Amino acid sequence: MMSANPYRQASFLTSASRTSQLPEDSLSEVAFAGRSNAGKSSAINTLCEQKALARTSKTPGRTQLINFFTIDDQGRSLVDLPGYGYAKVPENMRREWQQLMESYLSKRPQLKGLIIIMDIRHPLKEYDLQMLQWCDYMGTPVHILLTKADKLKTGAASQQVMYVRKAIKEAGYVASVQPFSALKKTGVNELKKVLDDWFEFGTQDESA
């Protein structure tokens, strides 16, 4: 029987700094990507109801590894990709991260979908658009999490969601969009539904 929130069981599996270190026993994965200061780690921790599963750094851009968190014994994993777009990161290091992420996104058959994290106040920056373009090219499903929604009033947050949806559609991309607040814990159930669908929770589990 699946728990109400299977992501509470998430635990650290391994880190990888190169593709040769990617775990072979992971069967299905959902990755989280986003700018270094967009609240990616906080979103993962809130989803999993854990305070320090994904480490939050006071120095954005410090995380250089792909971190894997296993959810269950069926081979499902959440994947925390290195934050991108932080100006203080040296160019050679940024290039290495980009190569690692491109290799992961293009050569990882286990990848079921990508959660792109954007600060609701500053969405669709250059690297966000590059990520959308890459996923469109690869045919990877995308769900956009507009974080820090508590920083805006309800009406303003709704306007930002509509703006992002319209901009994505006009650009020819396909992605679902939602507001999210790690502080207020809003939008968690909507995120869970997307993940449950990608991980096929409630289908193969019930038939087993």
SEBA-42331 format. One record per residue: x, y negated, z negated of N, C-alpha, C in turn. Coordinates in steps of 0.1 Angstrom, whole numbers, plus 2048, in hexadecimal, padded with zeros to 3 digits. Atoms other than C-alpha are relative to their C-alpha. Layout:
<tipas>
XYZXYZXYZ
...
</tipas>
This chain:
<tipas>
80980C8008008008008097F4800
7F880C7FF80F7DF80A7FC7F67F6
80380A80A8127C47EF7FA7F4806
80680C7FB7FF7A47F280B7F7807
7F68077F98207937FA80D809801
7F47F77FF83A7AC80780D7F9800
7F48087FF85379080A8067FE7F2
7FB80180E85678F7E480B80A7FE
7F67F580286B7AF7E780D7FD807
7F48037F888579E7FD80C8007F8
7F38018088A97A37F280B7FF80B
7F58037F78CA79A80180680D805
7FB7F47F98D77B481A80F7FE803
7F38027FC8F67A682A8027F2807
7FD80C7F890778883B80980380C
7F87FE7F491678685D8067F3806
7FA80B7FA92F76E86C80380280F
7FE7FD7F293278088D7F680C803
80A7F67FC91B7978A180380E7FC
7FC7F280392F7B68997FC8047F1
8047FD80E9247B28747F18017FE
80F7FF8018FE7B287C7FC80E7FC
8047F38058ED7CE8697F980980B
8057F77F68E47EC87F7F38077FB
80C7F98058C97FA8687F47F87FF
80C8098008B27DC86B7F880380D
8087FC7F48957E58827F77F5805
80880C7FB8807C58838047F47F7
7FC80C80788A7A287A7F97F3804
80580D7FD87C77F87880A7F67FB
7F58098048967638787FA7F27FD
80380E80389474086980B7F7805
7F68097FB8A672487B7FC7F27FD
80480E8018A76FE87680C7F87FC
7F58098048BC6E086F8048027F2
7FA7FD80E8D26E28507F87F97F5
80780780B8BD6C983C7F1801801
80E8007FE89A6D48477F88087F6
8077F980B8926EA8297FE80F804
8027F27FB89870D8398018097F4
7FF7F780B8A571D8197F57FF7F6
80C80280988970E8047F4807805
80B7F97FA87071C81C80080F7FE
7FE7F280287E73F81A7FE8047F2
8027FD80F88073E7F47F17FF7FC
80E80280385C7317F27F880C806
8077F57FA84F74C80A80280D7F7
7FC7F48088617677F57FE7FF7F1
80380280E8577587D480D8037F7
7F37FE80787C7587C98077F2801
7FA80D80189073A7BE80D7FF808
7F38017FB8B27437CC80380B80A
7FD7F57F68AE75E7E78097FA80B
7F88087F68BA7468028067F47F9
7F980A8078D472F7F47FD7F2806
80280D7FC8CC70A7F680D7F87FC
7F38078028EB6F47FA7FE7F17FF
80080F8008F16D07F08087FA80B
7F78047F59096CF80D7FA80780D
8067FA7F48F36D582C80A80480B
7F67FB7F69056E984780B8097FB
7F57F880591A6FD8307FE80F803
8027F27FD90A71E83780480480E
7FA7FC7F391D72E8537FC80E805
8037F27FD90F7518527F1802804
80D7FB7FE8F176485E7FD8097F4
8037F880C8E177183E7F3808802
80B7F77FF8CA78F83E7FA8047F3
8087FC80C8AF7978247F780B803
8087F57FD89F7B88247F37FF7F9
80E8018068797BA81D7FC80D7FB
8057F38048727DF81B80980B806
7F77F47FB8808028237FC80480E
8037FD7F28708018468097F8809
7F78067F788C7EC8537FD7F1804
80480D7FE87B7CA85280A7F67F9
7F780A8078917AB84B7FD7F2804
80080E7FD89078684980F7FC802
7F38047FC8AE7748598017F17FF
7FD80E8028BC75384E80C7FC809
7F68047F78CF74386B8077F37FB
7F980C8048EA7288667F87F4804
80680D7FD8DC7058648077F980B
7F98077F58E36F08837FE7F1800
80280E7FD8E76CC88D8057F77F5
7FB80980A8FA6BF86F80D7FA804
7F68077FA9126A487A80E8027F9
7F47FF80792D6AA85F80880D802
7F97F37FD9356CD86B80A7FE80B
7F68017F59556CF87F7FB80780D
8057FC7F39506D48A480380F803
7FD7F27FE9626F58A67F880A7F8
8087F880894E70388A7F2801805
80D8017FA92E6F789A7FF80980C
8007F87F49377088BA80080F7FD
8007F280493E7298A87F28047FC
80D7FD80591C7278977F680280C
8098007F490B7208B980280D807
7FD7F37F991C73E8C97FA80C7F8
8057F58089127548AC7F0801801
80F8007FF8ED7498AD7FB80480D
8047FD7F28EB74B8D380180F802
7FE7F27FF8F976E8D17F58087F9
80A7FA8078E17788B67F27FF807
80D8027FA8C27698C77FE80880D
8017FA7F38CA7788E980380F800
7FC7F28008D779B8DF7FB8087F4
8067F980C8C27A58C17F2805803
80D7FB7FC8A67BB8CC7F68017F4
80880080C89A7BD8A87F87F47FD
80680D8028907998A97F27FF805
80E8007FC86A7968A87FA7F2802
80480E7FF8677708A58097F77F9
7F880A80787775089A7F87F57FA
80680C80786C7378808097F5801
7F880C7FF8797158897FC7F67F6
80380980B87B6FE86B8037F2804
7FE80F7FD8766D88717FB7F87F4
80680A8098726BC8587F57F9807
80C8057F984F6B085F8017F1803
7FD80E7FD85C68C85E8097FE80C
7F78017F587669387980080C808
8007F37F886B6AF8908067FE80E
7FC7FF7F28776B98B280D7F8803
7F38067FD89B6AD8B080780880B
7F97F97F48B46B78CB80280F7FE
7FD7F28038BE6D88BB7F38087FF
80D7F980189A6E18B47FB80380F
8047FE7F28926DC8D980880A807
7F77F67FA8B06F08E37FC80E7FC
8047F38058A470C8CD7F3805806
80C7FD7F988170B8DC80280480E
7FC7FD7F289070B8FF80680E801
7FA7F38008A57298F67F680B7FE
80A7F680388873D8E77F780280C
8087FF7F487373590680780880A
7F97F97F688E74291C80180F7FD
7FF7F28058927629077F38077FE
80D7FA80286D7679037FD8037F1
8017FD80E8707668DD7F47F87FA
80B80780785075D8C98057F57F6
7FC80B80885373C8B67F57FB7F7
80A80780984172E8978087F47FA
7F980B80684A70B88C7FA7FC7F3
80380480E84A7028678047F27FE
7FD80E8038476DD8618017FE7F1
7FE80080F8566DB83E7FF7F27FA
80080C8088556C18237F37F8803
80D8067FD8306BA82B7FB7F77F4
80480880B82C6AD8088057F1800
7FA80E7FF84168E8127F67F7808
8098087F88246828287F28027FA
80E7FF8047FF67B8207FA80A80A
8067F57F97E769682D7FD7FC80F
8038057F37DC68184B80C7FF809
7F48027F87FF67885680680E803
7FA7F27FE80A69D8527F880680C
8087FA7F57ED6A88698037FA80D
7FD8077F47F668E88280E805806
7F37FB7FC81A69B8837FF80E806
8037F27FB80D6BF8887FB7FF80E
8068027F37F86B38A580A7FB80B
7F68067F781569F8B480980B805
7F77F57FC82C6BE8B37FA80A80A
8077F67F88126D58C27FF7FA80E
8018067F380C6BC8DE80D7FF808
7F38017FA8306B68E580680D805
7FB7F37FC8386DB8E77F880580C
8087FC7F581B6E28FE8047F880D
7FC8087F58256C591580E804806
7F27FB7FC8496D39167FF80E806
8027F27FA83B6F592180480B7F7
7FC7F58098457089027F38057F9
80A7F980782F7208EE8058027F2
7FC7FE80E83171E8C87F47FC7F7
80A80480A81971D8AA8077F67F7
7FB80B80981D6FF8927F87FF7F4
80780280C8146FA86E8087F77F6
7F980880A81C6E285180380A7F4
7FB7F780B82E6F18338077F77F5
7FA80780B8396E581180580A7F5
7FA7F780A8516F97FB7FC7FB7F2
80380680D84A6E17DE7F28037FC
80E7FE8038246E47E07FB80E802
8047F27FC8247087ED7F480080A
80A8017F680D6FD80980580680D
7FD7FB7F380C71082A80780E7FF
7F97F380281B73081B7F880C806
8087F67FA7FD74682480080180F
8008017F17FD73A84880D806805
7F37FB7FC82274284A80080F7FF
8007F180281C76583C7F880780B
8087FA7F580176C85680880280D
7F78007F481A76487280A80C7FE
7F57F680383577A8627FA80E800
8077F380181C79785B7FD80580E
8037FC7F381279787F80D804808
7F37FD7FA83679788C80680D7FB
7FB7F48068407B28747F780C801
80B7F57FE8207C687B7FC8067F3
8057FB80D8177C88567F1802802
80E7FD8007F57D88527FB80880C
8047F87F47F67EB87380780E7FE
7F97F38008118058738008057F1
8007FB80E81180684C7F38077FD
80D7F98037EC80F84B7FE80D807
8027F47F87EF82986580A80B7FC
7F67F780480D8398547FB80A7F6
</tipas>
